[in-house]
């Protein structure tokens, strides 16, 4: 949320956000995601689960850039 606040304070439009799971057994994962979704006025464009190995292709499978809403007056 501090990152969101900083982005908004700088006047930049937040196009979306990505959640990530840092622990294999993250306590209250769904509650945390629901809270973030309620507080952030931009679409969640992905939730990257805890992964044993990080690689770009696997992470990309969890992203949904089609959820980004273009800024008014911008071409798609």
PDB file of N, CA, C and O in Angstrom:
ATOM      1  N   UNK A   1       0.817  -1.194   0.000  1.00  0.00           N
ATOM      2  CA  UNK A   1       0.000   0.000   0.000  1.00  0.00           C
ATOM      3  C   UNK A   1       0.864   1.262   0.000  1.00  0.00           C
ATOM      4  O   UNK A   1       0.458   2.297  -0.529  1.00  0.00           O
ATOM      5  N   UNK A   2       2.046   1.171   0.591  1.00  0.00           N
ATOM      6  CA  UNK A   2       2.949   2.332   0.569  1.00  0.00           C
ATOM      7  C   UNK A   2       3.412   2.629  -0.857  1.00  0.00           C
ATOM      8  O   UNK A   2       3.564   3.792  -1.230  1.00  0.00           O
ATOM      9  N   UNK A   3       3.634   1.600  -1.642  1.00  0.00           N
ATOM     10  CA  UNK A   3       4.021   1.808  -3.049  1.00  0.00           C
ATOM     11  C   UNK A   3       2.896   2.491  -3.809  1.00  0.00           C
ATOM     12  O   UNK A   3       3.143   3.401  -4.600  1.00  0.00           O
ATOM     13  N   UNK A   4       1.665   2.059  -3.575  1.00  0.00           N
ATOM     14  CA  UNK A   4       0.504   2.669  -4.224  1.00  0.00           C
ATOM     15  C   UNK A   4       0.420   4.145  -3.846  1.00  0.00           C
ATOM     16  O   UNK A   4       0.212   5.002  -4.705  1.00  0.00           O
ATOM     17  N   UNK A   5       0.583   4.432  -2.573  1.00  0.00           N
ATOM     18  CA  UNK A   5       0.528   5.815  -2.091  1.00  0.00           C
ATOM     19  C   UNK A   5       1.594   6.668  -2.769  1.00  0.00           C
ATOM     20  O   UNK A   5       1.323   7.802  -3.165  1.00  0.00           O
ATOM     21  N   UNK A   6       2.778   6.140  -2.902  1.00  0.00           N
ATOM     22  CA  UNK A   6       3.865   6.873  -3.542  1.00  0.00           C
ATOM     23  C   UNK A   6       3.574   7.135  -5.024  1.00  0.00           C
ATOM     24  O   UNK A   6       3.820   8.230  -5.530  1.00  0.00           O
ATOM     25  N   UNK A   7       3.051   6.126  -5.703  1.00  0.00           N
ATOM     26  CA  UNK A   7       2.712   6.285  -7.118  1.00  0.00           C
ATOM     27  C   UNK A   7       1.655   7.369  -7.265  1.00  0.00           C
ATOM     28  O   UNK A   7       1.789   8.260  -8.103  1.00  0.00           O
ATOM     29  N   UNK A   8       0.617   7.297  -6.466  1.00  0.00           N
ATOM     30  CA  UNK A   8      -0.461   8.278  -6.551  1.00  0.00           C
ATOM     31  C   UNK A   8       0.019   9.683  -6.194  1.00  0.00           C
ATOM     32  O   UNK A   8      -0.404  10.657  -6.816  1.00  0.00           O
ATOM     33  N   UNK A   9       0.890   9.795  -5.206  1.00  0.00           N
ATOM     34  CA  UNK A   9       1.416  11.105  -4.800  1.00  0.00           C
ATOM     35  C   UNK A   9       2.239  11.743  -5.910  1.00  0.00           C
ATOM     36  O   UNK A   9       2.321  12.968  -6.001  1.00  0.00           O
ATOM     37  N   UNK A  10       2.846  10.920  -6.749  1.00  0.00           N
ATOM     38  CA  UNK A  10       3.669  11.451  -7.838  1.00  0.00           C
ATOM     39  C   UNK A  10       2.833  11.862  -9.046  1.00  0.00           C
ATOM     40  O   UNK A  10       3.356  12.428 -10.005  1.00  0.00           O
ATOM     41  N   UNK A  11       1.526  11.575  -8.995  1.00  0.00           N
ATOM     42  CA  UNK A  11       0.648  11.957 -10.087  1.00  0.00           C
ATOM     43  C   UNK A  11       0.570  10.943 -11.211  1.00  0.00           C
ATOM     44  O   UNK A  11      -0.071  11.195 -12.231  1.00  0.00           O
ATOM     45  N   UNK A  12       1.208   9.813 -11.040  1.00  0.00           N
ATOM     46  CA  UNK A  12       1.186   8.766 -12.058  1.00  0.00           C
ATOM     47  C   UNK A  12      -0.070   7.922 -11.870  1.00  0.00           C
ATOM     48  O   UNK A  12      -0.446   7.599 -10.743  1.00  0.00           O
ATOM     49  N   UNK A  13      -0.712   7.571 -12.970  1.00  0.00           N
ATOM     50  CA  UNK A  13      -1.905   6.730 -12.920  1.00  0.00           C
ATOM     51  C   UNK A  13      -1.479   5.282 -12.689  1.00  0.00           C
ATOM     52  O   UNK A  13      -0.603   4.767 -13.384  1.00  0.00           O
ATOM     53  N   UNK A  14      -2.090   4.646 -11.731  1.00  0.00           N
ATOM     54  CA  UNK A  14      -1.821   3.238 -11.448  1.00  0.00           C
ATOM     55  C   UNK A  14      -2.689   2.393 -12.363  1.00  0.00           C
ATOM     56  O   UNK A  14      -3.914   2.412 -12.243  1.00  0.00           O
ATOM     57  N   UNK A  15      -2.076   1.653 -13.275  1.00  0.00           N
ATOM     58  CA  UNK A  15      -2.813   0.856 -14.257  1.00  0.00           C
ATOM     59  C   UNK A  15      -3.259  -0.484 -13.688  1.00  0.00           C
ATOM     60  O   UNK A  15      -4.234  -1.063 -14.169  1.00  0.00           O
ATOM     61  N   UNK A  16      -2.572  -0.978 -12.687  1.00  0.00           N
ATOM     62  CA  UNK A  16      -2.920  -2.261 -12.097  1.00  0.00           C
ATOM     63  C   UNK A  16      -1.864  -2.676 -11.097  1.00  0.00           C
ATOM     64  O   UNK A  16      -0.842  -2.008 -10.937  1.00  0.00           O
ATOM     65  N   UNK A  17      -2.119  -3.785 -10.425  1.00  0.00           N
ATOM     66  CA  UNK A  17      -1.177  -4.263  -9.423  1.00  0.00           C
ATOM     67  C   UNK A  17      -1.107  -5.785  -9.474  1.00  0.00           C
ATOM     68  O   UNK A  17      -2.027  -6.451  -9.948  1.00  0.00           O
ATOM     69  N   UNK A  18      -0.003  -6.315  -8.979  1.00  0.00           N
ATOM     70  CA  UNK A  18       0.240  -7.751  -8.958  1.00  0.00           C
ATOM     71  C   UNK A  18       0.547  -8.149  -7.519  1.00  0.00           C
ATOM     72  O   UNK A  18       1.382  -7.536  -6.854  1.00  0.00           O
ATOM     73  N   UNK A  19      -0.138  -9.177  -7.055  1.00  0.00           N
ATOM     74  CA  UNK A  19       0.124  -9.719  -5.718  1.00  0.00           C
ATOM     75  C   UNK A  19       1.091 -10.892  -5.858  1.00  0.00           C
ATOM     76  O   UNK A  19       1.114 -11.576  -6.882  1.00  0.00           O
ATOM     77  N   UNK A  20       1.873 -11.108  -4.832  1.00  0.00           N
ATOM     78  CA  UNK A  20       2.757 -12.275  -4.818  1.00  0.00           C
ATOM     79  C   UNK A  20       2.755 -12.906  -3.440  1.00  0.00           C
ATOM     80  O   UNK A  20       2.536 -12.240  -2.428  1.00  0.00           O
ATOM     81  N   UNK A  21       3.001 -14.188  -3.424  1.00  0.00           N
ATOM     82  CA  UNK A  21       2.996 -14.956  -2.184  1.00  0.00           C
ATOM     83  C   UNK A  21       4.437 -15.292  -1.827  1.00  0.00           C
ATOM     84  O   UNK A  21       5.103 -16.028  -2.555  1.00  0.00           O
ATOM     85  N   UNK A  22       4.920 -14.759  -0.716  1.00  0.00           N
ATOM     86  CA  UNK A  22       6.317 -14.914  -0.338  1.00  0.00           C
ATOM     87  C   UNK A  22       6.596 -16.181   0.469  1.00  0.00           C
ATOM     88  O   UNK A  22       7.744 -16.614   0.570  1.00  0.00           O
ATOM     89  N   UNK A  23       5.560 -16.769   1.036  1.00  0.00           N
ATOM     90  CA  UNK A  23       5.728 -17.968   1.859  1.00  0.00           C
ATOM     91  C   UNK A  23       4.875 -19.095   1.292  1.00  0.00           C
ATOM     92  O   UNK A  23       3.802 -18.853   0.740  1.00  0.00           O
ATOM     93  N   UNK A  24       5.356 -20.322   1.429  1.00  0.00           N
ATOM     94  CA  UNK A  24       4.599 -21.470   0.935  1.00  0.00           C
ATOM     95  C   UNK A  24       3.212 -21.515   1.582  1.00  0.00           C
ATOM     96  O   UNK A  24       2.211 -21.689   0.887  1.00  0.00           O
ATOM     97  N   UNK A  25       3.150 -21.361   2.875  1.00  0.00           N
ATOM     98  CA  UNK A  25       1.895 -21.413   3.619  1.00  0.00           C
ATOM     99  C   UNK A  25       1.591 -20.039   4.205  1.00  0.00           C
ATOM    100  O   UNK A  25       1.681 -19.835   5.416  1.00  0.00           O
ATOM    101  N   UNK A  26       1.238 -19.123   3.356  1.00  0.00           N
ATOM    102  CA  UNK A  26       0.982 -17.751   3.777  1.00  0.00           C
ATOM    103  C   UNK A  26      -0.306 -17.683   4.593  1.00  0.00           C
ATOM    104  O   UNK A  26      -1.377 -18.009   4.081  1.00  0.00           O
ATOM    105  N   UNK A  27      -0.214 -17.262   5.854  1.00  0.00           N
ATOM    106  CA  UNK A  27      -1.422 -17.130   6.677  1.00  0.00           C
ATOM    107  C   UNK A  27      -2.352 -16.061   6.100  1.00  0.00           C
ATOM    108  O   UNK A  27      -1.896 -15.006   5.660  1.00  0.00           O
ATOM    109  N   UNK A  28      -3.627 -16.336   6.104  1.00  0.00           N
ATOM    110  CA  UNK A  28      -4.656 -15.371   5.708  1.00  0.00           C
ATOM    111  C   UNK A  28      -4.469 -14.836   4.283  1.00  0.00           C
ATOM    112  O   UNK A  28      -4.746 -13.667   4.017  1.00  0.00           O
ATOM    113  N   UNK A  29      -4.006 -15.682   3.383  1.00  0.00           N
ATOM    114  CA  UNK A  29      -3.735 -15.274   2.000  1.00  0.00           C
ATOM    115  C   UNK A  29      -4.965 -14.636   1.360  1.00  0.00           C
ATOM    116  O   UNK A  29      -4.885 -13.521   0.843  1.00  0.00           O
ATOM    117  N   UNK A  30      -6.094 -15.330   1.390  1.00  0.00           N
ATOM    118  CA  UNK A  30      -7.298 -14.823   0.724  1.00  0.00           C
ATOM    119  C   UNK A  30      -7.799 -13.533   1.376  1.00  0.00           C
ATOM    120  O   UNK A  30      -8.267 -12.630   0.682  1.00  0.00           O
ATOM    121  N   UNK A  31      -7.706 -13.445   2.686  1.00  0.00           N
ATOM    122  CA  UNK A  31      -8.123 -12.223   3.380  1.00  0.00           C
ATOM    123  C   UNK A  31      -7.226 -11.056   2.992  1.00  0.00           C
ATOM    124  O   UNK A  31      -7.709  -9.941   2.795  1.00  0.00           O
ATOM    125  N   UNK A  32      -5.930 -11.302   2.881  1.00  0.00           N
ATOM    126  CA  UNK A  32      -5.002 -10.248   2.464  1.00  0.00           C
ATOM    127  C   UNK A  32      -5.313  -9.772   1.049  1.00  0.00           C
ATOM    128  O   UNK A  32      -5.322  -8.569   0.786  1.00  0.00           O
ATOM    129  N   UNK A  33      -5.566 -10.705   0.144  1.00  0.00           N
ATOM    130  CA  UNK A  33      -5.893 -10.332  -1.236  1.00  0.00           C
ATOM    131  C   UNK A  33      -7.187  -9.529  -1.295  1.00  0.00           C
ATOM    132  O   UNK A  33      -7.278  -8.542  -2.025  1.00  0.00           O
ATOM    133  N   UNK A  34      -8.181  -9.951  -0.527  1.00  0.00           N
ATOM    134  CA  UNK A  34      -9.455  -9.237  -0.512  1.00  0.00           C
ATOM    135  C   UNK A  34      -9.280  -7.822   0.028  1.00  0.00           C
ATOM    136  O   UNK A  34      -9.882  -6.882  -0.493  1.00  0.00           O
ATOM    137  N   UNK A  35      -8.471  -7.664   1.054  1.00  0.00           N
ATOM    138  CA  UNK A  35      -8.224  -6.335   1.623  1.00  0.00           C
ATOM    139  C   UNK A  35      -7.527  -5.442   0.607  1.00  0.00           C
ATOM    140  O   UNK A  35      -7.914  -4.287   0.427  1.00  0.00           O
ATOM    141  N   UNK A  36      -6.505  -5.964  -0.056  1.00  0.00           N
ATOM    142  CA  UNK A  36      -5.802  -5.177  -1.070  1.00  0.00           C
ATOM    143  C   UNK A  36      -6.749  -4.778  -2.199  1.00  0.00           C
ATOM    144  O   UNK A  36      -6.745  -3.628  -2.638  1.00  0.00           O
ATOM    145  N   UNK A  37      -7.553  -5.720  -2.664  1.00  0.00           N
ATOM    146  CA  UNK A  37      -8.486  -5.428  -3.754  1.00  0.00           C
ATOM    147  C   UNK A  37      -9.478  -4.341  -3.348  1.00  0.00           C
ATOM    148  O   UNK A  37      -9.871  -3.519  -4.176  1.00  0.00           O
ATOM    149  N   UNK A  38      -9.882  -4.335  -2.090  1.00  0.00           N
ATOM    150  CA  UNK A  38     -10.823  -3.326  -1.608  1.00  0.00           C
ATOM    151  C   UNK A  38     -10.177  -1.945  -1.462  1.00  0.00           C
ATOM    152  O   UNK A  38     -10.846  -0.925  -1.629  1.00  0.00           O
ATOM    153  N   UNK A  39      -8.887  -1.912  -1.154  1.00  0.00           N
ATOM    154  CA  UNK A  39      -8.211  -0.644  -0.880  1.00  0.00           C
ATOM    155  C   UNK A  39      -7.538  -0.017  -2.104  1.00  0.00           C
ATOM    156  O   UNK A  39      -7.309   1.192  -2.133  1.00  0.00           O
ATOM    157  N   UNK A  40      -7.225  -0.828  -3.105  1.00  0.00           N
ATOM    158  CA  UNK A  40      -6.502  -0.323  -4.284  1.00  0.00           C
ATOM    159  C   UNK A  40      -7.501  -0.060  -5.403  1.00  0.00           C
ATOM    160  O   UNK A  40      -8.230  -0.956  -5.827  1.00  0.00           O
ATOM    161  N   UNK A  41      -7.521   1.168  -5.868  1.00  0.00           N
ATOM    162  CA  UNK A  41      -8.465   1.558  -6.921  1.00  0.00           C
ATOM    163  C   UNK A  41      -7.877   1.325  -8.297  1.00  0.00           C
ATOM    164  O   UNK A  41      -7.821   2.235  -9.125  1.00  0.00           O
ATOM    165  N   UNK A  42      -7.445   0.111  -8.533  1.00  0.00           N
ATOM    166  CA  UNK A  42      -6.919  -0.322  -9.826  1.00  0.00           C
ATOM    167  C   UNK A  42      -7.106  -1.834  -9.871  1.00  0.00           C
ATOM    168  O   UNK A  42      -7.190  -2.475  -8.823  1.00  0.00           O
ATOM    169  N   UNK A  43      -7.171  -2.408 -11.054  1.00  0.00           N
ATOM    170  CA  UNK A  43      -7.403  -3.854 -11.137  1.00  0.00           C
ATOM    171  C   UNK A  43      -6.184  -4.677 -10.711  1.00  0.00           C
ATOM    172  O   UNK A  43      -5.036  -4.283 -10.918  1.00  0.00           O
ATOM    173  N   UNK A  44      -6.471  -5.810 -10.119  1.00  0.00           N
ATOM    174  CA  UNK A  44      -5.413  -6.782  -9.848  1.00  0.00           C
ATOM    175  C   UNK A  44      -5.168  -7.516 -11.160  1.00  0.00           C
ATOM    176  O   UNK A  44      -6.078  -8.149 -11.694  1.00  0.00           O
ATOM    177  N   UNK A  45      -3.965  -7.438 -11.675  1.00  0.00           N
ATOM    178  CA  UNK A  45      -3.687  -8.073 -12.970  1.00  0.00           C
ATOM    179  C   UNK A  45      -2.967  -9.407 -12.821  1.00  0.00           C
ATOM    180  O   UNK A  45      -2.529 -10.002 -13.806  1.00  0.00           O
ATOM    181  N   UNK A  46      -2.850  -9.868 -11.588  1.00  0.00           N
ATOM    182  CA  UNK A  46      -2.279 -11.190 -11.381  1.00  0.00           C
ATOM    183  C   UNK A  46      -1.975 -11.464  -9.928  1.00  0.00           C
ATOM    184  O   UNK A  46      -1.730 -10.557  -9.133  1.00  0.00           O
ATOM    185  N   UNK A  47      -1.999 -12.748  -9.606  1.00  0.00           N
ATOM    186  CA  UNK A  47      -1.607 -13.221  -8.285  1.00  0.00           C
ATOM    187  C   UNK A  47      -0.594 -14.329  -8.515  1.00  0.00           C
ATOM    188  O   UNK A  47      -0.944 -15.412  -8.984  1.00  0.00           O
ATOM    189  N   UNK A  48       0.649 -14.058  -8.187  1.00  0.00           N
ATOM    190  CA  UNK A  48       1.718 -15.039  -8.364  1.00  0.00           C
ATOM    191  C   UNK A  48       1.834 -15.832  -7.070  1.00  0.00           C
ATOM    192  O   UNK A  48       2.156 -15.271  -6.023  1.00  0.00           O
ATOM    193  N   UNK A  49       1.573 -17.136  -7.137  1.00  0.00           N
ATOM    194  CA  UNK A  49       1.637 -17.941  -5.922  1.00  0.00           C
ATOM    195  C   UNK A  49       3.084 -18.176  -5.510  1.00  0.00           C
ATOM    196  O   UNK A  49       4.013 -17.827  -6.239  1.00  0.00           O
ATOM    197  N   UNK A  50       3.266 -18.770  -4.337  1.00  0.00           N
ATOM    198  CA  UNK A  50       4.605 -19.161  -3.922  1.00  0.00           C
ATOM    199  C   UNK A  50       5.095 -20.196  -4.920  1.00  0.00           C
ATOM    200  O   UNK A  50       4.387 -21.158  -5.219  1.00  0.00           O
ATOM    201  N   UNK A  51       6.296 -20.004  -5.432  1.00  0.00           N
ATOM    202  CA  UNK A  51       6.872 -20.920  -6.413  1.00  0.00           C
ATOM    203  C   UNK A  51       8.213 -21.424  -5.913  1.00  0.00           C
ATOM    204  O   UNK A  51       9.019 -20.658  -5.385  1.00  0.00           O
ATOM    205  N   UNK A  52       8.441 -22.692  -6.079  1.00  0.00           N
ATOM    206  CA  UNK A  52       9.725 -23.296  -5.694  1.00  0.00           C
ATOM    207  C   UNK A  52      10.875 -22.655  -6.472  1.00  0.00           C
ATOM    208  O   UNK A  52      11.919 -22.319  -5.914  1.00  0.00           O
ATOM    209  N   UNK A  53      10.647 -22.496  -7.779  1.00  0.00           N
ATOM    210  CA  UNK A  53      11.656 -21.871  -8.655  1.00  0.00           C
ATOM    211  C   UNK A  53      10.986 -20.735  -9.416  1.00  0.00           C
ATOM    212  O   UNK A  53       9.882 -20.884  -9.939  1.00  0.00           O
ATOM    213  N   UNK A  54      11.660 -19.620  -9.467  1.00  0.00           N
ATOM    214  CA  UNK A  54      11.131 -18.477 -10.212  1.00  0.00           C
ATOM    215  C   UNK A  54      11.683 -18.471 -11.624  1.00  0.00           C
ATOM    216  O   UNK A  54      12.893 -18.564 -11.826  1.00  0.00           O
ATOM    217  N   UNK A  55      10.802 -18.362 -12.591  1.00  0.00           N
ATOM    218  CA  UNK A  55      11.231 -18.127 -13.963  1.00  0.00           C
ATOM    219  C   UNK A  55      10.134 -17.319 -14.653  1.00  0.00           C
ATOM    220  O   UNK A  55       8.957 -17.426 -14.310  1.00  0.00           O
ATOM    221  N   UNK A  56      10.534 -16.529 -15.608  1.00  0.00           N
ATOM    222  CA  UNK A  56       9.617 -15.571 -16.229  1.00  0.00           C
ATOM    223  C   UNK A  56       8.398 -16.243 -16.851  1.00  0.00           C
ATOM    224  O   UNK A  56       7.288 -15.727 -16.727  1.00  0.00           O
ATOM    225  N   UNK A  57       8.577 -17.370 -17.508  1.00  0.00           N
ATOM    226  CA  UNK A  57       7.458 -18.031 -18.171  1.00  0.00           C
ATOM    227  C   UNK A  57       6.404 -18.486 -17.164  1.00  0.00           C
ATOM    228  O   UNK A  57       5.206 -18.328 -17.401  1.00  0.00           O
ATOM    229  N   UNK A  58       6.844 -19.043 -16.053  1.00  0.00           N
ATOM    230  CA  UNK A  58       5.889 -19.505 -15.036  1.00  0.00           C
ATOM    231  C   UNK A  58       5.165 -18.327 -14.405  1.00  0.00           C
ATOM    232  O   UNK A  58       3.954 -18.380 -14.194  1.00  0.00           O
ATOM    233  N   UNK A  59       5.889 -17.282 -14.110  1.00  0.00           N
ATOM    234  CA  UNK A  59       5.259 -16.084 -13.527  1.00  0.00           C
ATOM    235  C   UNK A  59       4.248 -15.507 -14.512  1.00  0.00           C
ATOM    236  O   UNK A  59       3.151 -15.122 -14.108  1.00  0.00           O
ATOM    237  N   UNK A  60       4.593 -15.442 -15.785  1.00  0.00           N
ATOM    238  CA  UNK A  60       3.704 -14.876 -16.804  1.00  0.00           C
ATOM    239  C   UNK A  60       2.383 -15.627 -16.897  1.00  0.00           C
ATOM    240  O   UNK A  60       1.365 -15.037 -17.258  1.00  0.00           O
ATOM    241  N   UNK A  61       2.382 -16.908 -16.580  1.00  0.00           N
ATOM    242  CA  UNK A  61       1.154 -17.701 -16.615  1.00  0.00           C
ATOM    243  C   UNK A  61       0.114 -17.190 -15.617  1.00  0.00           C
ATOM    244  O   UNK A  61      -1.076 -17.464 -15.770  1.00  0.00           O
ATOM    245  N   UNK A  62       0.550 -16.457 -14.608  1.00  0.00           N
ATOM    246  CA  UNK A  62      -0.340 -15.969 -13.565  1.00  0.00           C
ATOM    247  C   UNK A  62      -0.753 -14.509 -13.768  1.00  0.00           C
ATOM    248  O   UNK A  62      -1.454 -13.939 -12.931  1.00  0.00           O
ATOM    249  N   UNK A  63      -0.325 -13.909 -14.867  1.00  0.00           N
ATOM    250  CA  UNK A  63      -0.625 -12.501 -15.124  1.00  0.00           C
ATOM    251  C   UNK A  63      -1.740 -12.362 -16.152  1.00  0.00           C
ATOM    252  O   UNK A  63      -1.868 -13.180 -17.063  1.00  0.00           O
ATOM    253  N   UNK A  64      -2.537 -11.324 -15.995  1.00  0.00           N
ATOM    254  CA  UNK A  64      -3.684 -11.081 -16.868  1.00  0.00           C
ATOM    255  C   UNK A  64      -3.689  -9.614 -17.312  1.00  0.00           C
ATOM    256  O   UNK A  64      -4.500  -8.822 -16.833  1.00  0.00           O
ATOM    257  N   UNK A  65      -2.786  -9.258 -18.225  1.00  0.00           N
ATOM    258  CA  UNK A  65      -2.703  -7.849 -18.643  1.00  0.00           C
ATOM    259  C   UNK A  65      -3.967  -7.333 -19.305  1.00  0.00           C
ATOM    260  O   UNK A  65      -4.158  -6.121 -19.404  1.00  0.00           O
ATOM    261  N   UNK A  66      -4.838  -8.233 -19.763  1.00  0.00           N
ATOM    262  CA  UNK A  66      -6.096  -7.786 -20.372  1.00  0.00           C
ATOM    263  C   UNK A  66      -7.006  -7.100 -19.354  1.00  0.00           C
ATOM    264  O   UNK A  66      -7.977  -6.451 -19.742  1.00  0.00           O
ATOM    265  N   UNK A  67      -6.715  -7.228 -18.080  1.00  0.00           N
ATOM    266  CA  UNK A  67      -7.506  -6.569 -17.036  1.00  0.00           C
ATOM    267  C   UNK A  67      -7.170  -5.086 -16.885  1.00  0.00           C
ATOM    268  O   UNK A  67      -7.900  -4.347 -16.224  1.00  0.00           O
ATOM    269  N   UNK A  68      -6.080  -4.654 -17.490  1.00  0.00           N
ATOM    270  CA  UNK A  68      -5.682  -3.250 -17.399  1.00  0.00           C
ATOM    271  C   UNK A  68      -6.679  -2.407 -18.196  1.00  0.00           C
ATOM    272  O   UNK A  68      -6.961  -2.688 -19.361  1.00  0.00           O
ATOM    273  N   UNK A  69      -7.196  -1.388 -17.556  1.00  0.00           N
ATOM    274  CA  UNK A  69      -8.116  -0.475 -18.225  1.00  0.00           C
ATOM    275  C   UNK A  69      -7.296   0.697 -18.754  1.00  0.00           C
ATOM    276  O   UNK A  69      -6.660   1.410 -17.978  1.00  0.00           O
ATOM    277  N   UNK A  70      -7.307   0.901 -20.083  1.00  0.00           N
ATOM    278  CA  UNK A  70      -6.525   2.011 -20.643  1.00  0.00           C
ATOM    279  C   UNK A  70      -6.987   3.354 -20.087  1.00  0.00           C
ATOM    280  O   UNK A  70      -8.161   3.540 -19.767  1.00  0.00           O
ATOM    281  N   UNK A  71      -6.053   4.276 -19.980  1.00  0.00           N
ATOM    282  CA  UNK A  71      -6.382   5.632 -19.526  1.00  0.00           C
ATOM    283  C   UNK A  71      -7.297   6.289 -20.553  1.00  0.00           C
ATOM    284  O   UNK A  71      -7.176   6.019 -21.748  1.00  0.00           O
ATOM    285  N   UNK A  72      -8.202   7.140 -20.110  1.00  0.00           N
ATOM    286  CA  UNK A  72      -9.081   7.838 -21.052  1.00  0.00           C
ATOM    287  C   UNK A  72      -8.250   8.576 -22.109  1.00  0.00           C
ATOM    288  O   UNK A  72      -7.245   9.213 -21.792  1.00  0.00           O
ATOM    289  N   UNK A  73      -8.687   8.479 -23.364  1.00  0.00           N
ATOM    290  CA  UNK A  73      -7.987   9.158 -24.437  1.00  0.00           C
ATOM    291  C   UNK A  73      -6.787   8.411 -24.996  1.00  0.00           C
ATOM    292  O   UNK A  73      -6.124   8.902 -25.910  1.00  0.00           O
ATOM    293  N   UNK A  74      -6.500   7.232 -24.461  1.00  0.00           N
ATOM    294  CA  UNK A  74      -5.378   6.426 -24.938  1.00  0.00           C
ATOM    295  C   UNK A  74      -5.872   5.320 -25.855  1.00  0.00           C
ATOM    296  O   UNK A  74      -6.928   4.734 -25.620  1.00  0.00           O
ATOM    297  N   UNK A  75      -5.111   5.039 -26.892  1.00  0.00           N
ATOM    298  CA  UNK A  75      -5.444   3.924 -27.789  1.00  0.00           C
ATOM    299  C   UNK A  75      -5.171   2.611 -27.082  1.00  0.00           C
ATOM    300  O   UNK A  75      -4.304   2.549 -26.211  1.00  0.00           O
ATOM    301  N   UNK A  76      -5.883   1.581 -27.435  1.00  0.00           N
ATOM    302  CA  UNK A  76      -5.687   0.269 -26.835  1.00  0.00           C
ATOM    303  C   UNK A  76      -4.522  -0.423 -27.458  1.00  0.00           C
ATOM    304  O   UNK A  76      -4.198  -1.549 -27.080  1.00  0.00           O
TER     305      UNK A  76
END
